[in-house]
Structures are given as C-alpha cells and as structure tokens.
Amino acid sequence: MKKQLVEKITAMDEDFAQWYTDVVTKAELVDYSSVRGSMVIRPYGYAICENIKEALDGEIKRTGHENVYMPLLIPESLLQKEKDHIEGFAPEVAWVTHGGEEKLAERLCIRPTSEVLFAEHYKNIVHSYRDLPKLYNQWSNVVRWEKTTRPFLRTLEFLWQEGHTCHETAEDAHEETLRMLEVYADICERVLAIPVIKGRKTEKEKFAGADYTYTIESLMHDGKALQSATSHNLGTGFAKSFGIEFLDRQGTLQPVHQTSWGFTTRIIGAMIMVHGDDQGLVLPPAIAPVQVRIVPIAQHKEGVLDAAYDLKTLLQATTRVDIDASDKKPGWKFNETEMRGIPLRLEIGPKDIEQEKVVLVRRDTGEKVEVANGQIETEIARLLEEIQQGLYEKALAHRLSETRAVQSMEQFDEVLSAHGGFIEAMWCGKRECEDAIKEQTQATSRCIPFESQAVSKNCVCCGEPAHELVYWAKAY
Amino acid sequence: MKKQLVEKITAMDEDFAQWYTDVVTKAELVDYSSVRGSMVIRPYGYAICENIKEALDGEIKRTGHENVYMPLLIPESLLQKEKDHIEGFAPEVAWVTHGGEEKLAERLCIRPTSEVLFAEHYKNIVHSYRDLPKLYNQWSNVVRWEKTTRPFLRTLEFLWQEGHTCHETAEDAHEETLRMLEVYADICERVLAIPVIKGRKTEKEKFAGADYTYTIESLMHDGKALQSATSHNLGTGFAKSFGIEFLDRQGTLQPVHQTSWGFTTRIIGAMIMVHGDDQGLVLPPAIAPVQVRIVPIAQHKEGVLDAAYDLKTLLQATTRVDIDASDKKPGWKFNETEMRGIPLRLEIGPKDIEQEKVVLVRRDTGEKVEVANGQIETEIARLLEEIQQGLYEKALAHRLSETRAVQSMEQFDEVLSAHGGFIEAMWCGKRECEDAIKEQTQATSRCIPFESQAVSKNCVCCGEPAHELVYWAKAY
C-alpha cells in the first residue's frame, strides 16, 4: 500500500547508475537543462552545497586563509606559460572567440582551474619574505569539456573552492599541502560521514604542473572508488615560469614555493553513493538541510496541527526542522521524507498527544522510538549524533570489507571482477606496470596510502622487488 | 611629517577618476590582471563582498526565497527565444565556439543574466497553481562585453545575485517586484549607509524583456548618479515564449507572471564614491571587515603589547577587531588605517595604561575620544552606531543639496554644468524628448520617483503638458 503512493526508484542492485539518476532527480537535487553536460542545482541540492561550503569555509579561514576572487577568463598566452599545465588542460577547456559582434585578437578560455591567474597576481604582490606566506582561497565555478557527464560526478561546469598559496620554503609548502589534505579528510569524515584513505598519487595521476599530489579516496556502494579531494605541492614550477620571486632573509632572490588544493560539488555525488539506499537519499545530519521533519497524524483532528506547530517552534532553536502539514496522505509524506534522506521523522497524532509523547523514526535504520514530551530535544540531539556516527561506521565497515590484498595479476583480476572494491597490491614504481594493470583490469592506481603494510615483496605486475603498496580500483 | 610616510593619493577635487583608481588599488581592494576589463578582488575587497552578501542573503531568505544554481553557458537558440531580451543582450555577450579541440555545432554564450535558463527550468517544474509561487535566487558571476571598464563600476565579469520568481497572478508579481526593491533599498540605506531614490525606469531604460523596471538611484561625491539595483516585472513575456503554463484554480491553463531582480558588486564602487575622502576609503561599520584597529603606541615598552592583545581578546567577542603590532611607525599605521577606511582606531600606550584608558579615533570625523577602561566596549558599540548613522546622514544631506529643480532646458544645461547632481524636471513621456535631453546635456533619465511633487506643468523639453517628474543626471 505504502509503496503505491510514491514513484518507484530503480533498485541499487538492479541498475546502480539508474538508481543514482533516480535519486538525484526524484529527491529534487538537480534538473537537467538544454546545456549539454550541465545541471540545474535545485533548492534542496543547493542547500546541501551551502551547508558543506559553510563547514569547509570555516576550516579554511580557521587555518589562516583569506578568500579572493580571480577572473573567469584566461588569455591563451597566459595559460601557456607553464608547459606541463597547458598540456594537461588544453584538451578540456572551452574557448571564447567572440565578444559581442567582435572577433577577439586572442582567444580566452574559461578557467578549468586558476593556477596561472594566481601566479600572475602573486608576481605583482610578492617581493620580500615579509610578504609570505600568501594563503588565498577562491570559491568559484570552473569548466572542463567532458565527453560523458553525470550530475555532480562529472559535469562541464562545476562549483568548487581552490586554494592557492605561496611560501618561503619548500618545507612550508610541504606542510601546507598536508595540512589542507587533513582539512579535507576531516570534512569528509566528520561532516559528510565518508571515510577516506589518505595518500599520494602516482606520477601518472598527479596534477598537471605539480611536484606531487596528495589525495583522499573513498569507496562507493557499488564498489567503485571516487577521488574526493586533492592537494598539490607545486614546488617552484609556476614560480619560475611566471617569475614569482622574493628577496629572502639573506637578501637573495628566490622563487616562491607553491601549493594548490581543491574540493568540489563532486563530493555530493560521493555522499549519495556512500549513504543512499533503495528508498533514496540518506543524509548525514551535519549537512542535512532538514534534520527533523514533523509529520502530523490525523491532522484534521482537533489539536494535532497546533501541537505539531508548537513542537516546530520548540525545536527550531536547536535543530533544522520543518513540518509537512499538506493534505497529502501520511504514507506519501513518509516516503517523501525517506526519499529526501531526512535523518529523523517525528510523528505526532491524537494518541501521542494524549499520552504526552511523540514517535521518532530514524532514516538510517528505520528504528522507531517513543519519546516522552520532556525528553524530545535531548533525544533528538542524541539520535542525530548517533546517526552521524552510525553512517560513518557503516561506510567504514563497508570499505574495510571491500578492500582485499592480492599477490598476483590472476588474483587481481579474479578479485576485482568478483567484488570490485579496493585492491591492495605492491607496485615497483614503473609507469609500464601501472599502464599494464589499467589495460588488463580497467583499475587505476588510486593512491599510495600514507599508512600501509606490505602485502608481498614483489610488484604484482612485473614481479620485480617492490616496496610501495598501492590502492587500485575502478573509479568514477 | 605624517604625510611623507604614506604613498600619496590624488585629491578628489583634482581628478576624481584618478582618486577612485588610487583608492581601490592602494586600499588593496583590487588588482589588475592581463584579462582585459576583469579584476582580481583581493582579500580586503572580497571580505567586503562577503559581508554585503551575508546581509543581503539573509534578507532574501527571510522573504521566503530559496537559492539555486543554473548553468554558466547558454545555447544561442535558448537565448533567442525571447525577442526583446536577445535584442538587448546580443551585442554584449561572450561566445564560446570551441570545447577542447572540437568546434561546437551551436555556439554558447556566457550568461549575461539568466532569465532564459530559469524560464526553461520553470517550464519543467511548474504545472499547477499548487506549484506557485516559485521564489528562487542565484549567486553567480556573469559576463557582459563592455568597451570601457573600471573596477567594480563596470567590468567584463561581475559577481551578483539574480532573483527569478514565478507567480499565480499579475498582482503577486507586482508586489514581489516592489518587495525586492524595498529589500535592496533597505540594504543600501541601513547596511551601506547609501541613501537611495526609489522609482521606475522609463520605457527606454527598462530591462530588455520586462514590462517595467524599478530602480534605486544614488548620488556619488562627484555629482554623478549610479543605478544601485533594479527589480523587473517580466509580466507574461517569458512565460509565453517558453510555454511556462499552469492550471489555475478554475482548471484553465495560464502563463505564469514573473519577476527578476539583481544586485551586484557595483555597489562597492558606489560605497567608495559616496563615503570616501582624500585619505582613502571610509567604510560603514556594518560591512567593514575590520571595525576597530588597535595601534599600540611605544610598543617596545613593557606591558604595551600585552595590554593591546588583552584588549583584542576582550573586544573580539562583539566586534571585528585586529591589531597592527608590526614594526612600522605609528604614523604609517595611522595612515594605513585611514586608507582602508577602518571606522575606529584604538590607540594604547604607556600613558594610557597608567591612566587606565584608551584613545579612540573616528575615521569619519577625525574626532578623538578618551575612554576609561570599564567603558570601552559600550563606547565602541555606541560610536560604531553613530558612525553608521552619521555616514548615512552626511550622504543624504549631500544628495539633497545636490538635487535641483529646473523649468527650462536653458536652466537644465546651466545647472547641470555648474553643479552636476540630480536634476528634477517634468517630462511629457515621449521618447523624442528623452533622447533630445540626453543629446543636449548628456544626462539620462534615472527614474520616475515613487514620491515626488510637480515642479512645473510642462515638459522641460517640448513644453507640452506633463505630469511626470523625472530625476535626470549624468551617470556611471
């Protein structure tokens, strides 16, 4: 009966990709538009973006960074100044060739990232060690010309923050690269309840123009990995190409040491695929636009709506709460609350009022709790915390159970096709082996984790001695 | 002596345009870049943007609107769907013709505004009167291909919010148009201390595609006007072109009634030119990134820095406060505090500590006040309020004294060339007269104010009977 009232979504096990599309559209996170590969972020989706932004922006400022804003458009000659960078990005930028009726003398690309704009500005404003460090961040949109796109996960345009910093010493830049990776990991784990593996990208997978790239990687419900954020140590490459130099404490002219790091709306795709289920979204309370939805039962009966609105007034000082007092059936309201991933549903009807209690229903476990009137606020606070923690632990247990060590390519192939998930395997460090593994299995190197134990002594591909353990996976 | 320590800025009376450029660069609001007509918004400038955004976003949400995000790029065919709209915007859009290496089948423009994207989305989601109203807002960047540009005032790319709403009735749309103009006026007057004149644009000056446009107009220090925000009633024009229809309460299919309204980073240019002086910026306390700067005097003496940092700790719970404990001379610090428009400077030295007091210096009037230790917090709160109010009153007095009624074109010419400012003059409503006035005087019609008294019975231009008073001015 209940099921008939709501539009059905595809089951995860049946077709995960279709399940994802159903969730993002039916939970009203996004709409499609006539702009290929772009999405309309609807109010519910944007409210999630805003909550994530607020949490991350707070951490970025707490760690001493200042927000700035750089131009959207980059002249072709500026983009070309750093050789590796342009090689990496040229195939995927959008080009503006006309302004109004006039053909431009030099074409401009829409920023795919803003290293070159920051580099040009830093050259203007950094002259002495007294000007360092410069710790800047920008919240903006960027465009990358992707062939196949999916809402949040891969879109022509996406929203992100990009940090860009300049430092006096290589050590300072290294510490910054690490510091911001930790900030990202903390936001993922504490706020989004997504457990991550911290590590370093291989040379092949690092950012175009960086000395090295750190990454956090997470595992989706379907066994595929998702790069959740990256932090790059740019070394002195951009500084030398752009001439960003400063007089050091000894009076010698030196190039600055730089970092950049980014976190995107992609993470919302990750959150959906880590926590969601066949009823729809499951949102961590820390970023849920609505943490508690009140559903009045038999709301036509005297006193029910009044009691429901009184509860809303009581709760809204401490909780993001709303009420569904529409004339839809309770079953429909329950389903919609589930579809939207609202952490707690609060039911209140004539019997509850008589017995001076309410019913709380958890989105994550389905568990129902009766709570006496005096206890509602404390119980909600306790449950929201328990749900937040529970989502993290469940996701962590899933990742751990879906991480498997292998010693040979046969085993690699077998385990990956049977289960997906993360494969732990040793690697000799040679590009040929990395390429061969991708060719044979479609798995890419996700990262060389900061913490690991060797699972054998030899490269899983060539058999030569190997000291580095790599996490491999098929990935979004 | 004091003046020698700081880079001189051009005096306002000497060259107002150069004064403006000096202020925006020396107060470190912006930097120029190699992207023609675009600006880098530096930390101090961006912090002002953030404070304005926070105030306005709060009002937009309080009045029931939800934030969303639409794509940056608009296919040419979509932009062309509303005839008046495309005619107005075609000459000033930037065109993307290539994505990566590939030439696009249809070119895309970078949004100059997003009416057509909202229209397309509304067509998807609005079906019944139950779906109305839709009250959406977007914070974004837009691009308009301007020939001559100046930081904040006119740039190729600018940041803004654009509201887009759909309503059941013409009356609802009319009320919304007015409501948002009032929100803008309130932000300008209460938060930015900029007095505004509310009124309606003439047909010639209205938004391309609107039934009518409301505007708020303010007067700069040099006697030129600046359009500070606009709110448009779009009527059913876009709804008919895009087929945004709903079943009304009688079961009849009707086009929705729409509005749009926008507020941009331009307002920062206005704020600079309304409050600034020959020492640099003057910021209203409500949006000043730093409201109080502590400058320790003889800071090498024992106890001074400790006392200064203790004060900072005390004040930061209620005030945006910082401290300049660098080894620069106090005179340099005073000048920099003035250049950046920080509302209050707090001086503390050995003598103050001994006498259990501090010295507060107002940026707006230069007035010095000695405040006993127990009174500092209350006195700062009181002074910040007084400064906020004082800036508004001073700007209002300036506008009133620079607004003059004229009865003939001779008088119009004479008064405008002698003083600039707002000219009040009657207008018959004919486009020919509006064009002739502009041709002869370079003044444009700023608005037909909501509140006014006739200053004569005849059109200032053709002499025919006229009932509408218009504010005219040279404008930014």
Interface residues (C-beta under 8 A of the other chain):
Chain A: D31 S33 S34 V35 S38 M39 V40 I41 R42 P43 Y46 A47 C49 E50 E66 N67 V68 Y69 M70 P71 L72 L73 I74 P75 L78 A90 P91 E92 V93 A94 W95 V96 T97 H98 G99 G100 E101 E102 R107 L108 I110 L117 E120 H121 N124 I125 Y136 S140 N141 V143 W145 L156 E157 L159
Chain B: D31 S33 S34 V35 S38 M39 V40 I41 R42 P43 Y46 A47 C49 E50 E66 N67 V68 Y69 M70 P71 L72 L73 I74 P75 L78 A90 P91 E92 V93 A94 W95 V96 T97 H98 G99 G100 E101 E102 R107 L108 I110 L117 E120 H121 N124 I125 Y136 S140 N141 V143 W145 L156 E157 L159
